[in-house]
Amino acid sequence: MILAVIPVAVFTYDRYNAVDTDAMLDVSVSIKTISHVRIDKVGDSVWESGSGSGYLVSSKNCEVWTNHHVIADAAVVEVFPRGWNRAAGISARVVNSTPRSDVAVLRMEHCQGIPEARLGDSSQMAAGDETYAVGNPLGRNPDSISRGIISHTERFATGLTPYLQTDAAINPGNSGGALFNHAGEVIGMNTAIASTKDGANVGIGYAVPINLVKSVATELHSGPPSWGDAGLTSVISSLTPDEAEIFTVPDGHAAIIVTKDPTEGPSAGKLKARDVIYKINDVGVTAADQAMRTIASYAKGDTIVFEVMRNGETRAIDITLEEGWKADEEQVAEFYEGHLGMTLEMWTDKEAERGAFSSPVIAKVQSLGPAHKAHISSSQKNVGFRGPFAVSFQLDVKTITGAVYGGEYIPVSTPDEMEQIAAKAYKETSPLLLEIQVWARKNPMDLEASLDHLGTAFYKVVPRVTAAVAPGDDDEIFESADVESEHPGELQAGHSVHPARTL
């Protein structure tokens, strides 16, 4: 009897463990971004690099799905397939994205050799089902995979999305990556993690269900996202049934309370501070997040009815919803002179706090110029204290000491010399390799210490020029502005749930 059972047990075990993780990795991609350049409070040009994950859903049009927050402020988006061994990825553009469900649709320039992901049915998932999370955790570990289970199928951790909850390891950088089931089908998009107050991962991850992702992606193909908004986001707070009872809310309902008079939006002039809302279109209110989800399920122009307690009396208040999507102002490339898109200066005063440098100092970097696209950052200042006084001090200095062109190393001692090399490279359509030294204090807050040479790095730059006639021209078209996020925006997140993106 025992001998008869053993082959069946072994067969079942082998069958259960026949998981094609290679197929999961093959359809997955890593994503790197750089944001637009901005000028900070001390006058420096700064930008952020970011990383995330995604997966190919169509080899016909090279469509990749990822999270909105991965590309929200991206000036440049690059996609890296599995096993990619080049420094630069495949350029991609944002077709459309939405912060509401945190989904974005990208199109790659090409996607040869990348197979399409198979999309599953997230409604069939149950607690205990096996899951596999694929992505680029911490931005330094592409093509990584971790295993876990579904621990909840409809967890409202923050915002309006009913997440799949999993204990498969998800970290910053995994955002936008696929959550697979045992059969190798995508059943979710890894999006956020729960953490302690100091940001430590507690082993709980959240994924947007793939059925919702598919629905949202279909909408995004048609245009900008849209949903109804009552203008209450920042002026409401939850009340438990016990708390609502003190406001004489009937039938043991929970509620939300308006904390101050709405001064703009569709609720302005209709709702007042201390109004207690306990029903929306005859649906009971349980908490502020649930109320916002209910409102957002209606469209712009729809009229909804709030049942409200005001000073112990019931009222029915009609609110006509406005557009919930607020697009950020479109950002464009900056005008720059020369061929590198950065401002070089000579700092030769030994008495100055900045110190004396014999090579050109990178003072500014222009948005979407060649230097920006090559991930070159400018020298940076900070604010510190000398006794009771706040002072600006040099945090680091970056100097260009040479360039490699056509296999030859050419030392650089002035901005004009660098520009002449760049102009020649541009004319001959050749890239440059810039040698950049970094100078900083070993203790950044020791304002009396000198700036020391910390290291040297090389950056590949493709010289270009702007097509603008003059800065400030309304009709400027920049040769370098070839990748733009069409609908940037911000992700609203709770205090203990964080987008799994790394900077």
C-alpha positions as CSV (number, residue, x, y, z in Angstrom):
1,M,0.0,0.0,0.0
2,I,2.8,2.4,0.9
3,L,4.7,1.6,-2.3
4,A,1.6,2.4,-4.4
5,V,1.3,5.9,-2.8
6,I,4.9,7.0,-3.2
7,P,4.9,7.4,-7.0
8,V,1.7,9.5,-6.8
9,A,3.1,11.7,-4.2
10,V,6.3,12.3,-6.1
11,F,4.4,13.0,-9.3
12,T,2.2,15.5,-7.5
13,Y,5.1,17.3,-5.9
14,D,7.0,17.6,-9.2
15,R,4.0,18.9,-11.0
16,Y,3.3,21.5,-8.3
17,N,6.9,22.8,-8.5
18,A,7.0,23.0,-12.3
19,V,7.1,26.8,-12.4
20,D,8.5,28.5,-15.5
21,T,10.3,31.4,-13.8
22,D,12.4,32.1,-17.0
23,A,9.2,33.0,-18.8
24,M,8.2,35.4,-16.0
25,L,11.7,37.1,-16.2
26,D,11.6,37.2,-20.1
27,V,8.5,39.3,-20.3
28,S,9.6,41.7,-17.5
29,V,11.6,44.9,-17.9
30,S,13.4,47.4,-15.7
31,I,12.7,51.1,-16.1
32,K,15.1,54.0,-15.4
33,T,14.0,57.7,-15.5
34,I,15.4,61.1,-15.0
35,S,13.2,64.0,-14.0
36,H,13.2,67.5,-15.5
37,V,15.8,69.9,-14.2
38,R,14.7,72.5,-11.7
39,I,16.4,75.3,-9.8
40,D,16.4,74.7,-6.1
41,K,16.4,77.1,-3.1
42,V,20.1,77.8,-3.3
43,G,20.1,78.3,-7.1
44,D,21.5,75.0,-8.2
45,S,20.1,73.0,-11.1
46,V,18.9,69.7,-9.7
47,W,17.1,66.6,-11.0
48,E,16.3,63.1,-9.7
49,S,17.0,59.7,-11.2
50,G,14.5,56.9,-10.5
51,S,13.9,53.3,-11.3
52,G,11.0,50.9,-11.5
53,S,9.8,47.8,-13.3
54,G,7.2,46.8,-15.9
55,Y,6.2,44.1,-18.4
56,L,5.5,43.9,-22.1
57,V,1.9,43.4,-23.0
58,S,2.1,43.8,-26.8
59,S,5.0,43.0,-29.1
60,K,3.0,44.5,-32.0
61,N,3.2,48.1,-30.7
62,C,5.8,47.5,-28.0
63,E,3.5,48.4,-25.2
64,V,4.7,48.2,-21.6
65,W,2.6,48.7,-18.4
66,T,4.0,50.1,-15.2
67,N,3.0,52.4,-12.3
68,H,2.1,56.0,-12.8
69,H,4.4,57.1,-10.0
70,V,7.4,55.4,-11.7
71,I,7.2,57.9,-14.6
72,A,5.2,60.8,-13.0
73,D,7.9,63.5,-13.4
74,A,10.0,61.8,-16.0
75,A,11.8,63.8,-18.7
76,V,13.5,60.6,-20.0
77,V,12.2,57.0,-19.8
78,E,14.5,54.1,-20.7
79,V,13.5,50.4,-20.7
80,F,15.9,47.6,-20.0
81,P,14.9,44.0,-21.1
82,R,16.2,41.0,-19.3
83,G,19.9,40.5,-19.7
84,W,20.4,43.9,-21.3
85,N,24.2,44.7,-21.1
86,R,24.3,48.3,-22.5
87,A,24.5,51.4,-20.3
88,A,21.6,53.1,-22.2
89,G,18.2,51.4,-22.4
90,I,15.5,51.5,-25.1
91,S,13.8,54.9,-25.2
92,A,10.1,54.9,-24.3
93,R,7.4,57.5,-24.3
94,V,4.4,57.8,-22.0
95,V,1.1,57.2,-23.9
96,N,-1.0,58.1,-20.9
97,S,-1.1,57.5,-17.1
98,T,-3.4,58.1,-14.1
99,P,-2.6,58.6,-10.4
100,R,-6.0,57.4,-9.4
101,S,-5.2,53.7,-9.9
102,D,-1.4,54.3,-10.4
103,V,-1.2,52.8,-13.9
104,A,0.8,54.0,-16.9
105,V,1.0,52.9,-20.5
106,L,4.4,53.2,-22.3
107,R,5.5,52.6,-25.9
108,M,9.1,51.5,-26.5
109,E,11.0,52.5,-29.6
110,H,11.5,48.8,-30.4
111,C,11.0,45.5,-28.5
112,Q,12.6,42.8,-30.6
113,G,13.1,39.6,-28.7
114,I,10.9,40.4,-25.8
115,P,7.9,38.0,-25.4
116,E,4.5,39.2,-24.4
117,A,3.2,38.6,-20.9
118,R,0.1,36.4,-20.5
119,L,-2.5,38.2,-18.5
120,G,-4.6,36.2,-16.0
121,D,-7.8,36.7,-14.1
122,S,-7.2,38.4,-10.7
123,S,-10.8,37.7,-9.6
124,Q,-9.9,34.0,-9.4
125,M,-7.1,34.6,-6.9
126,A,-7.7,33.5,-3.3
127,A,-5.8,33.8,0.0
128,G,-3.1,31.3,0.1
129,D,-2.5,31.2,-3.7
130,E,1.2,31.2,-4.7
131,T,2.6,34.4,-6.2
132,Y,5.9,35.5,-7.9
133,A,7.0,39.1,-7.9
134,V,9.4,40.1,-10.6
135,G,11.3,43.5,-10.9
136,N,14.3,45.6,-10.2
137,P,14.4,45.9,-6.4
138,L,16.4,48.9,-5.0
139,G,17.2,49.9,-8.6
140,R,20.3,47.7,-8.6
141,N,19.0,44.2,-9.0
142,P,17.3,43.8,-12.4
143,D,15.7,40.5,-13.3
144,S,15.0,39.5,-9.7
145,I,12.2,37.2,-8.6
146,S,10.7,36.4,-5.2
147,R,8.0,34.0,-4.1
148,G,5.1,34.3,-1.7
149,I,1.3,33.9,-1.4
150,I,-1.8,36.1,-1.6
151,S,-2.7,37.1,1.9
152,H,-5.7,39.3,1.0
153,T,-7.6,39.9,-2.2
154,E,-9.2,43.3,-1.6
155,R,-7.1,45.4,0.7
156,F,-7.7,49.2,0.7
157,A,-4.3,50.2,2.0
158,T,-4.5,53.8,0.7
159,G,-6.4,55.8,-1.9
160,L,-9.0,54.3,-4.2
161,T,-7.5,50.9,-5.2
162,P,-8.6,47.5,-3.9
163,Y,-5.1,45.9,-3.8
164,L,-4.0,42.3,-3.8
165,Q,-1.9,41.8,-0.7
166,T,1.1,39.5,-0.9
167,D,4.1,38.5,1.2
168,A,6.3,38.0,-1.9
169,A,9.3,40.3,-1.3
170,I,8.6,43.7,-2.9
171,N,11.0,46.6,-2.4
172,P,11.6,50.1,-3.8
173,G,12.3,49.6,-7.5
174,N,9.7,46.8,-7.9
175,S,7.0,49.3,-8.7
176,G,5.2,48.6,-11.9
177,G,6.5,45.0,-12.1
178,A,4.3,42.0,-12.6
179,L,2.9,39.8,-9.9
180,F,2.5,36.3,-11.4
181,N,0.4,33.3,-10.3
182,H,1.8,29.7,-10.3
183,A,0.8,29.3,-14.0
184,G,3.0,32.2,-15.0
185,E,0.1,34.6,-15.7
186,V,0.2,38.3,-14.6
187,I,-2.4,38.7,-11.9
188,G,-1.3,42.1,-10.5
189,M,1.0,45.1,-10.8
190,N,3.3,45.5,-7.8
191,T,2.8,49.0,-6.5
192,A,3.4,49.7,-2.8
193,I,4.7,48.3,0.4
194,A,3.6,48.7,4.1
195,S,6.4,50.0,6.3
196,T,7.2,51.2,9.8
197,K,7.4,54.8,10.7
198,D,11.1,54.9,9.9
199,G,10.4,53.4,6.4
200,A,11.5,49.8,7.1
201,N,9.8,47.1,5.0
202,V,7.5,44.9,7.1
203,G,7.0,42.2,4.5
204,I,3.6,43.3,3.2
205,G,3.2,44.3,-0.5
206,Y,0.3,45.6,-2.5
207,A,-0.5,45.0,-6.2
208,V,-3.1,46.5,-8.4
209,P,-5.3,43.6,-9.6
210,I,-4.7,42.9,-13.3
211,N,-8.4,43.0,-14.1
212,L,-8.4,46.6,-12.9
213,V,-5.1,47.4,-14.8
214,K,-6.6,46.0,-18.0
215,S,-9.7,48.2,-17.6
216,V,-7.7,51.3,-16.8
217,A,-5.2,50.7,-19.7
218,T,-8.2,50.5,-22.1
219,E,-9.4,53.9,-20.9
220,L,-5.9,55.4,-21.1
221,H,-5.7,54.5,-24.8
222,S,-8.7,56.8,-25.4
223,G,-7.3,59.9,-23.6
224,P,-6.6,61.5,-20.3
225,P,-8.1,59.8,-17.2
226,S,-11.2,61.3,-15.7
227,W,-13.3,60.9,-12.6
228,G,-15.7,62.9,-10.5
229,D,-14.6,65.0,-7.6
230,A,-16.6,66.8,-4.9
231,G,-13.6,68.9,-3.6
232,L,-13.5,67.3,-0.2
233,T,-10.1,65.6,-0.2
234,S,-8.4,67.8,2.4
235,V,-11.4,68.8,4.5
236,I,-12.9,65.5,5.8
237,S,-12.2,63.1,8.6
238,S,-13.6,59.7,9.6
239,L,-16.0,59.1,12.4
240,T,-16.7,55.7,13.9
241,P,-20.3,54.7,14.6
242,D,-19.8,55.5,18.3
243,E,-18.5,59.0,17.4
244,A,-21.2,59.5,14.8
245,E,-23.9,58.6,17.4
246,I,-22.9,61.7,19.4
247,F,-23.8,63.8,16.3
248,T,-27.2,62.0,16.4
249,V,-26.4,60.1,13.1
250,P,-29.3,57.6,12.8
251,D,-29.2,53.8,12.7
252,G,-25.7,53.3,14.0
253,H,-24.0,54.6,10.8
254,A,-20.3,55.6,10.6
255,A,-19.7,58.9,8.9
256,I,-17.3,61.5,7.8
257,I,-17.1,65.0,9.2
258,V,-16.3,68.2,7.2
259,T,-13.5,69.8,9.2
260,K,-13.6,73.3,7.6
261,D,-15.7,75.2,5.2
262,P,-14.9,74.1,1.6
263,T,-13.8,77.3,-0.2
264,E,-13.4,76.0,-3.7
265,G,-14.8,73.2,-5.9
266,P,-18.4,71.9,-6.1
267,S,-19.0,71.7,-2.3
268,A,-18.1,75.3,-1.7
269,G,-21.2,77.2,-0.4
270,K,-23.1,73.9,0.1
271,L,-21.3,72.1,2.8
272,K,-20.1,73.7,6.1
273,A,-17.6,72.8,8.8
274,R,-19.0,70.2,11.2
275,D,-21.4,68.8,8.7
276,V,-21.6,65.0,9.2
277,I,-22.1,63.0,6.0
278,Y,-23.4,59.5,6.6
279,K,-24.8,58.5,3.2
280,I,-23.8,59.1,-0.4
281,N,-26.5,58.3,-3.0
282,D,-28.0,56.1,-0.3
283,V,-24.8,54.2,0.2
284,G,-23.6,54.2,3.9
285,V,-20.3,55.9,4.7
286,T,-17.8,53.8,6.6
287,A,-14.6,56.0,6.4
288,A,-13.1,58.9,4.6
289,D,-11.2,56.6,2.1
290,Q,-14.4,54.7,1.3
291,A,-16.3,57.9,0.8
292,M,-13.7,59.2,-1.7
293,R,-13.8,55.8,-3.5
294,T,-17.6,56.1,-3.8
295,I,-17.4,59.7,-5.1
296,A,-14.7,58.8,-7.6
297,S,-16.8,56.0,-9.0
298,Y,-19.0,58.7,-10.6
299,A,-18.1,60.9,-13.6
300,K,-17.6,64.6,-14.0
301,G,-21.0,66.2,-14.3
302,D,-22.9,63.6,-12.3
303,T,-25.0,64.8,-9.4
304,I,-24.8,62.9,-6.1
305,V,-26.8,63.3,-2.9
306,F,-25.1,63.6,0.5
307,E,-27.3,62.8,3.5
308,V,-26.0,65.1,6.2
309,M,-26.5,65.9,9.9
310,R,-26.2,69.6,10.5
311,N,-26.8,70.8,14.1
312,G,-28.8,67.8,14.9
313,E,-31.0,68.0,11.8
314,T,-31.0,65.8,8.7
315,R,-30.4,67.4,5.3
316,A,-30.1,66.1,1.7
317,I,-27.5,68.2,-0.3
318,D,-27.0,67.8,-4.0
319,I,-23.4,68.1,-5.4
320,T,-22.6,68.2,-9.1
321,L,-19.1,66.7,-9.5
322,E,-16.2,68.4,-11.2
323,E,-13.2,66.9,-12.9
324,G,-11.0,64.9,-10.5
325,W,-7.9,64.7,-12.8
326,K,-5.7,67.8,-12.6
327,A,-2.8,67.7,-15.1
328,D,0.4,69.4,-14.2
329,E,1.7,72.1,-16.4
330,E,3.6,70.6,-19.3
331,Q,7.4,70.9,-19.0
332,V,9.6,71.4,-21.9
333,A,13.3,71.4,-22.6
334,E,15.4,74.5,-21.6
335,F,17.1,76.7,-24.1
336,Y,20.9,76.3,-24.0
337,E,23.8,77.7,-25.9
338,G,26.6,75.5,-27.3
339,H,26.5,71.7,-27.7
340,L,26.4,70.2,-24.3
341,G,23.5,71.7,-22.5
342,M,25.4,72.8,-19.4
343,T,27.0,76.0,-18.1
344,L,30.8,75.8,-17.4
345,E,32.6,78.4,-15.3
346,M,36.2,78.9,-14.1
347,W,36.6,79.0,-10.3
348,T,40.1,80.2,-9.7
349,D,39.9,82.3,-6.5
350,K,41.9,80.5,-3.8
351,E,40.3,82.7,-1.1
352,A,36.7,81.9,-2.1
353,E,34.8,79.3,-0.1
354,R,34.3,77.4,-3.3
355,G,38.1,76.9,-3.7
356,A,40.4,77.1,-6.7
357,F,40.0,74.7,-9.6
358,S,42.2,74.6,-12.8
359,S,39.4,72.9,-14.9
360,P,35.9,74.1,-15.9
361,V,33.3,73.7,-13.2
362,I,29.8,72.4,-14.1
363,A,27.7,75.2,-12.7
364,K,24.3,74.4,-14.2
365,V,22.7,71.6,-16.3
366,Q,19.8,72.4,-18.7
367,S,16.7,70.2,-18.8
368,L,16.8,67.6,-21.6
369,G,20.1,68.8,-22.9
370,P,22.9,66.3,-23.8
371,A,24.5,66.5,-20.3
372,H,21.2,65.9,-18.6
373,K,20.4,62.9,-20.8
374,A,23.9,61.6,-20.0
375,H,23.0,61.7,-16.2
376,I,25.6,64.5,-15.5
377,S,24.7,66.7,-12.5
378,S,25.9,70.1,-11.6
379,S,28.0,71.3,-8.6
380,Q,25.7,71.7,-5.6
381,K,25.5,74.1,-2.6
382,N,23.7,73.6,0.7
383,V,22.7,75.6,3.8
384,G,24.5,75.1,7.1
385,F,25.2,77.1,10.3
386,R,28.2,79.0,11.6
387,G,27.2,79.6,15.1
388,P,23.6,81.1,15.1
389,F,23.9,82.2,11.4
390,A,22.6,80.2,8.4
391,V,25.2,80.2,5.6
392,S,25.3,78.9,2.1
393,F,28.2,76.6,1.5
394,Q,29.6,74.5,-1.4
395,L,28.5,70.9,-1.0
396,D,30.4,69.5,-3.9
397,V,32.2,70.6,-7.1
398,K,32.2,68.8,-10.4
399,T,34.9,69.7,-12.9
400,I,35.6,68.6,-16.5
401,T,39.2,67.7,-16.8
402,G,39.2,66.1,-20.2
403,A,37.4,64.4,-23.1
404,V,37.9,61.2,-25.1
405,Y,37.2,61.8,-28.8
406,G,37.9,59.3,-31.6
407,G,40.0,57.2,-29.2
408,E,42.2,60.2,-28.2
409,Y,42.2,61.7,-24.7
410,I,42.2,65.6,-24.9
411,P,42.8,67.6,-21.6
412,V,40.4,70.4,-21.0
413,S,41.4,73.6,-19.1
414,T,38.7,76.2,-20.2
415,P,35.0,76.2,-21.1
416,D,36.0,77.4,-24.7
417,E,38.2,74.4,-25.2
418,M,35.4,72.1,-24.1
419,E,33.0,73.8,-26.5
420,Q,35.4,73.5,-29.4
421,I,35.7,69.8,-28.9
422,A,31.9,69.4,-28.5
423,A,31.3,71.4,-31.7
424,K,33.7,69.2,-33.7
425,A,32.1,66.1,-32.3
426,Y,28.6,67.4,-33.2
427,K,29.7,68.3,-36.7
428,E,31.1,64.8,-37.2
429,T,28.1,63.2,-35.4
430,S,30.4,61.4,-32.9
431,P,29.9,60.9,-29.2
432,L,32.2,62.2,-26.5
433,L,33.4,60.6,-23.3
434,L,33.8,63.3,-20.6
435,E,36.2,62.9,-17.7
436,I,34.5,64.5,-14.6
437,Q,36.1,64.8,-11.2
438,V,34.1,65.2,-8.0
439,W,35.3,67.3,-5.1
440,A,33.7,67.4,-1.7
441,R,34.3,67.5,2.0
442,K,34.7,64.1,3.7
443,N,32.5,65.5,6.4
444,P,29.9,67.6,4.5
445,M,29.0,69.7,7.6
446,D,32.6,70.6,8.5
447,L,32.5,74.0,6.8
448,E,36.1,74.8,7.7
449,A,37.5,71.8,5.8
450,S,38.7,72.0,2.3
451,L,37.1,70.3,-0.7
452,D,39.0,67.0,-1.5
453,H,39.1,65.0,-4.7
454,L,36.7,62.1,-4.1
455,G,36.9,60.4,-7.5
456,T,36.7,60.5,-11.2
457,A,34.0,59.2,-13.6
458,F,33.4,59.1,-17.3
459,Y,30.1,60.0,-19.0
460,K,29.2,59.3,-22.7
461,V,27.6,62.5,-24.2
462,V,26.1,63.0,-27.6
463,P,26.5,66.7,-28.5
464,R,23.5,68.5,-29.8
465,V,22.1,72.0,-30.3
466,T,18.7,73.4,-29.6
467,A,16.5,74.3,-32.6
468,A,15.3,77.5,-30.8
469,V,16.1,80.8,-32.4
470,A,16.3,82.6,-29.0
471,P,15.4,81.7,-25.4
472,G,11.9,82.5,-24.4
473,D,10.5,82.1,-27.9
474,D,7.0,80.6,-27.8
475,D,7.6,78.6,-30.9
476,E,10.8,76.9,-29.6
477,I,11.3,73.3,-30.7
478,F,14.1,71.5,-29.1
479,E,16.0,68.8,-30.9
480,S,16.7,67.2,-27.5
481,A,13.1,67.0,-26.3
482,D,12.3,63.6,-27.8
483,V,10.8,61.9,-24.8
484,E,8.0,63.6,-22.8
485,S,5.5,62.5,-20.3
486,E,2.2,63.5,-21.8
487,H,0.2,63.6,-18.5
488,P,2.4,63.9,-15.5
489,G,0.8,64.1,-12.0
490,E,1.2,63.2,-8.4
491,L,0.4,60.0,-6.5
492,Q,-1.5,60.4,-3.3
493,A,-0.2,58.0,-0.7
494,G,-0.9,57.3,3.0
495,H,1.6,57.8,5.8
496,S,2.5,54.1,6.2
497,V,2.1,52.8,2.6
498,H,4.8,53.8,0.2
499,P,5.1,53.5,-3.6
500,A,7.7,50.8,-4.3
501,R,9.9,53.1,-6.3
502,T,13.5,54.0,-5.6
503,L,15.3,57.2,-6.3
